[in-house]
Amino acid sequence: MKKLMKLSVIALVACAVIYSCKKKDDPAPVAATTAGTTTTGTTTTGTTTTGTTTSGTTSGTTTSTTPTKTSMLVNKKWGMSAFTVSPGVVIGDPSLGLTVTDLFDATIKAVYPCITDDTLSFSSTSNAVINGLFTSMANAKCGTEKDGNGTWTANTDFTQITIVDNANSQTIFFKVLELTDKKMKVETVRKNPLDATDTKDYTATITFNSK
C-alpha cells in the first residue's frame, strides 16, 4: 500500500513538471497581435473621399461658344486692304502699254481712289441665318457708281457669297477664300472697273479687313 501511494506521488510530480514546460513553449497571446493591427492602419481615415472628391473635375469644365460664319461677317464695316487683278488692267492709252495688276499700287491709288476706298457692310436678323441686307459706301465714285444697297446670301459652308446690289443694278459673286472675325479674302470675276468699254472678264482677288 505504501508503495502504491509513493508511485502516485511521483506521477503527480511528473505531470506538474510536464505542464509547466508546456506553458513556457506556448506562443504569445493573440491579443498582442490584434493590438498591432488595430484600425489605425486600415481605418477609413486613409481612404476617405477627401482624395477622390469630384469637385476638382466638375469645377474645371466650362462651356464655350464658337463664332458662326454669319457672326464673323455681319455688323461691321469691311474696308479693302488689297486688290489684285488677272490679267492686268490697261491704264490710259493702250499704246502706252501701262498694265496694272495691283490696284493698291501707290500711283493707282492716287489716280483712281474710287477703286480702293469702298467699304462693305452686311447685316442679319440672326447669327444662324445665311442672308441679310447689304450696303456699300465710297468717298470717291468711279463713273456712275453709287453707294450700294441690296441683299446678300451665302451657301451653308460660306464658300460663296452672292450680293445683289440694287442701287448699281449688279450681282456680285464672291468666292470666299478666307473668312475670320477680322479678315475676309474673296475672289470675283468682274469687268474692268476703270474702262466701261472693256468687255473682257478679269479675276479680282480682294482682301477686306473689318473696321
Secondary structure, DSSP 8 states (H G I E B T S, - for coil): -HHHHHHHHHHHHHHHHHHHHHHHHS---HHHHHHHTSTTTTSTTSSSGGGS-SHHHHTT--------HHHHHSSSEEEEEEEEEEEEEE-S-GGGT-EEEETTSHHHHHH-HHHH--EEEEE-S-TT-SEEEEEEE-SS--TT----EEEEEE-TTSSEEEEEETTTTEEEEEEEEEE-SSEEEEEEEE--TT-TT----EEEEEEEEE-
